[in-house]
Amino acid sequence: MGLLGASITLTTLRSLFGVRTVGYSHRASTRRKARQLGVAEEIVDDLSKCVAAADVVILATPICAFERILDSIADALKAGCIVTDVGSTKVLPHRWAEKLLPKNVYYVGSHPIAGSEKRGAEFARDDLFYGARCILTRKKNTSPTALARLRKLWLQLGCRVSVMSPGRHDRIFARISHLPHVTAAALINAGNPEQLTFAGKGFIDTSRVASGPENVWSDILVTNAANTAQGIDKVIAELRKLQKAIIAKDQKRVQKLLAAARAKRAALIRHKMRRKELI
């Protein structure tokens, strides 16, 4: 139970009366911490016990653990149970769920766009999802009833919900989420320790997402490898344009490229402000 998992159970405890929450972690230290913080009604050390009576099961682990977890809980899930997750990629989780879950258990992907570079149940918040966007992913054979029930749950947690295919989700988030992490990591790694000591707020802001946990992010990147690699190629092409103009001392070209970026970002900020997605 990390930031997202604990925030889900904590928000449910405080907002959805009559809904029972049970959390699981394989680490004894995490279970002790979760119990001390009171982020769920019950914290257990048995995964099958955790899910046996559940109407909804939410996986909140690194993505590459999903396949093993789905395989281990499949026989314990009751008929009609809905399984979802909070992972940042969706094509592979859908594939694993189709392969491993019983026909009378329903999978819908979830991706709440919330959280931070912080990790751990101690950072859980009962307002983390308020006003956040949550993407639900569905395929042609996804249960409409399961989708509707899960949509209602995320709305009750405070999210604004959108629905799309897993493929579209992974293409979009490769560019707006996974690629920024890659570029932030590259920016940090390109500097030597002496240079980095002079970094100001702009550099710190630009590289903030590089603080994310490497085990979580390596899973995200390798489970969306093709889309992320295409995004990296696109960024390299843009850098080459700037590099060529800078080497040629072509100020008009440099200004044109920078102005295009500034205009696109300004349009993005206006759009987000209109939708009240930025304060």
C-alpha positions in Angstrom: 0.0 0.0 0.0 1.8 3.1 -1.3 0.6 6.6 -2.0 -2.2 5.7 -4.5 -3.5 2.5 -2.8 -3.6 4.1 0.6 -5.2 7.3 -0.7 -7.9 5.2 -2.3 -8.8 3.3 0.9 -8.5 6.5 3.0 -10.8 8.4 0.7 -13.2 5.5 0.7 -13.2 5.3 4.5 -14.0 9.0 4.9 -16.4 9.5 2.0 -18.2 6.3 1.1 -20.0 5.2 4.2 -20.8 1.5 4.5 -18.0 0.5 2.1 -15.5 -1.9 3.7 -11.8 -1.5 2.8 -9.2 -4.2 3.1 -5.5 -3.6 2.2 -2.7 -5.9 1.5 1.1 -5.7 1.4 3.7 -8.4 1.3 6.0 -6.3 3.5 5.5 -6.5 7.3 6.8 -3.0 7.7 4.3 -1.6 5.2 1.5 -3.4 7.0 2.5 -2.0 10.3 2.7 1.5 8.9 -0.7 1.2 7.2 -2.3 0.0 10.5 -0.7 2.8 12.5 -2.0 5.4 9.9 -5.5 3.9 9.8 -5.7 4.1 6.0 -8.0 1.0 5.8 -10.4 -0.9 8.1 -8.2 -4.0 7.9 -4.7 -4.7 6.7 -3.9 -8.4 5.9 -0.9 -10.5 5.0 -2.8 -13.0 2.9 -3.6 -11.9 -0.6 -6.4 -14.5 -1.2 -8.0 -13.5 2.1 -7.8 -9.8 1.1 -9.8 -10.3 -2.2 -12.1 -13.2 -1.3 -15.2 -11.2 -0.4 -14.3 -8.1 -2.6 -16.8 -6.6 -5.0 -13.9 -4.5 -6.4 -10.2 -5.3 -6.3 -7.7 -2.5 -7.1 -4.1 -3.4 -7.9 -1.7 -0.6 -6.8 1.7 -2.1 -7.4 4.4 -1.6 -10.0 2.9 -2.8 -13.4 5.2 -5.8 -13.9 3.8 -7.4 -10.8 0.2 -7.3 -12.2 0.5 -10.6 -14.1 1.8 -12.6 -11.1 -0.9 -11.0 -8.8 -3.7 -11.7 -11.3 -2.6 -15.3 -11.6 -2.4 -15.7 -7.8 -5.8 -14.2 -7.0 -7.9 -15.6 -9.9 -9.2 -18.6 -8.0 -10.1 -16.6 -4.9 -12.2 -14.0 -6.6 -16.0 -14.3 -6.3 -18.3 -14.2 -9.3 -19.1 -10.7 -10.5 -16.0 -9.1 -8.9 -14.5 -6.2 -10.8 -10.7 -6.0 -11.0 -8.9 -2.8 -11.9 -5.6 -1.2 -11.3 -4.0 2.3 -11.1 -1.1 1.6 -13.5 0.1 4.0 -16.1 0.1 1.6 -19.0 -2.9 -0.4 -20.1 -2.4 -2.6 -23.2 -0.5 -5.4 -21.3 -2.7 -5.3 -18.2 -5.8 -5.9 -20.4 -4.0 -8.8 -22.1 -3.0 -10.4 -18.8 -6.5 -10.0 -17.3 -8.0 -11.7 -20.4 -5.6 -14.6 -20.1 -5.8 -15.1 -16.3 -9.1 -14.0 -14.9 -12.2 -16.3 -14.8 -15.0 -15.4 -17.3 -17.3 -14.3 -14.5 -14.8 -11.8 -13.2 -14.5 -8.4 -15.0 -11.5 -6.3 -15.7 -11.6 -2.6 -16.5 -8.4 -0.5 -16.5 -8.1 2.6 -14.4 -5.5 5.4 -14.5 -6.1 8.2 -12.0 -3.9 11.2 -13.0 -2.9 12.0 -9.4 -0.1 11.4 -7.0 3.5 12.8 -6.9 7.1 11.7 -6.9 6.6 10.9 -3.2 5.9 7.3 -2.2 4.5 5.4 0.8 1.3 5.2 2.8 2.5 8.1 5.0 1.8 10.5 2.1 -1.8 9.3 1.6 -4.4 12.0 1.3 -8.2 11.9 1.3 -8.3 14.7 -1.2 -5.8 13.3 -3.7 -8.4 12.5 -6.3 -10.5 15.6 -5.9 -10.8 17.2 -9.4 -8.3 14.8 -10.9 -8.8 13.1 -14.2 -9.2 9.3 -14.2 -9.0 7.4 -17.5 -10.9 4.1 -17.7 -9.9 1.8 -20.4 -12.2 -0.7 -22.1 -12.1 -3.1 -25.0 -15.0 -4.3 -27.2 -15.7 -7.2 -24.8 -15.5 -5.1 -21.6 -18.6 -5.5 -19.4 -20.7 -2.3 -19.7 -22.1 -2.9 -16.2 -18.6 -3.2 -14.7 -17.5 -0.1 -16.6 -20.5 1.9 -15.2 -19.9 0.7 -11.7 -16.2 1.6 -11.8 -17.0 5.0 -13.3 -19.4 5.7 -10.4 -16.7 4.7 -7.9 -14.1 7.1 -9.3 -16.7 9.9 -9.5 -17.5 9.3 -5.8 -13.7 9.5 -5.0 -13.7 13.0 -6.7 -12.4 12.3 -10.1 -13.5 13.5 -13.6 -13.7 10.3 -15.7 -12.9 9.7 -19.3 -13.1 6.4 -21.2 -10.9 5.2 -24.1 -9.2 2.1 -25.5 -6.0 0.8 -23.9 -4.1 1.4 -27.1 -5.1 5.0 -27.4 -4.3 5.5 -23.7 -0.8 4.2 -24.1 -0.1 6.3 -27.2 -1.2 9.5 -25.4 0.5 8.9 -22.1 3.8 7.9 -23.8 4.0 11.5 -25.0 2.6 13.5 -22.0 3.7 11.4 -19.0 6.4 8.8 -19.9 8.4 11.0 -22.2 8.7 13.9 -19.7 10.1 11.4 -17.2 12.7 10.2 -19.7 13.7 13.7 -20.6 13.9 14.8 -17.0 16.2 11.8 -16.2 18.4 12.6 -19.2 18.6 16.2 -18.3 19.8 15.3 -14.8 22.2 12.6 -16.0 23.7 15.0 -18.6 25.0 17.3 -15.8 28.0 16.7 -13.7 28.0 17.2 -9.9 29.8 20.5 -10.0 27.4 21.9 -12.6 24.3 20.7 -10.8 25.3 22.6 -7.6 24.6 25.9 -9.5 21.1 24.7 -10.6 18.3 27.2 -9.9 14.5 26.8 -9.5 13.9 26.5 -13.3 16.2 23.5 -13.5 14.6 22.0 -10.3 11.1 22.4 -11.7 12.1 21.0 -15.1 13.7 17.9 -13.6 11.2 17.3 -10.8 9.6 14.2 -12.2 13.0 12.4 -12.2 12.5 12.0 -8.5 9.9 9.2 -9.2 10.8 5.7 -7.9 12.9 3.9 -10.5 11.1 0.5 -9.9 7.8 2.0 -10.8 9.1 4.0 -13.8 11.1 1.2 -15.3 7.9 -0.9 -15.3 6.0 1.9 -17.0 8.7 2.4 -19.7 9.2 -1.2 -20.6 5.5 -2.0 -20.7 5.0 0.9 -23.2 8.3 0.6 -25.0 7.3 1.2 -28.6 5.3 4.3 -27.9 7.9 5.7 -25.6 10.7 5.0 -28.1 8.8 6.8 -30.8 8.4 9.8 -28.5 12.1 9.8 -27.7 12.8 9.8 -31.5 10.5 12.8 -31.8 12.3 14.8 -29.0 15.7 13.9 -30.6 14.4 15.3 -33.9 13.3 18.6 -32.2 16.7 18.8 -30.4 18.5 18.3 -33.7 16.5 21.2 -35.2 17.6 23.5 -32.4 21.1 22.2 -32.4 21.5 22.9 -36.2 20.1 26.4 -35.8 22.3 27.2 -32.8 25.5 25.9 -34.5 24.7 28.0 -37.6 24.0 31.0 -35.3 20.7 31.4 -37.1 18.9 33.5 -34.5 15.7 33.8 -36.6 15.4 30.0 -36.8 16.2 29.6 -33.1 13.6 32.3 -32.2 11.0 30.7 -34.4 11.5 27.3 -32.8 11.4 28.8 -29.3 8.3 31.0 -30.1 6.5 27.9 -31.4 7.0 26.1 -28.2 6.0 29.1 -26.1 2.8 29.6 -28.1 1.9 25.9 -27.8 2.5 25.9 -24.1 0.4 29.1 -23.6 -2.5 27.5 -25.5 -2.2 24.4 -23.3 -2.3 26.6 -20.1 -5.3 28.5 -21.4 -7.1 25.2 -22.1 -6.3 23.8 -18.7 -7.4 27.0 -17.0 -10.7 27.0 -18.8 -11.3 23.5 -17.7 -10.3 24.4 -14.1 -7.5 21.8 -14.2 -5.0 24.4 -13.0 -5.4 26.8 -10.1 
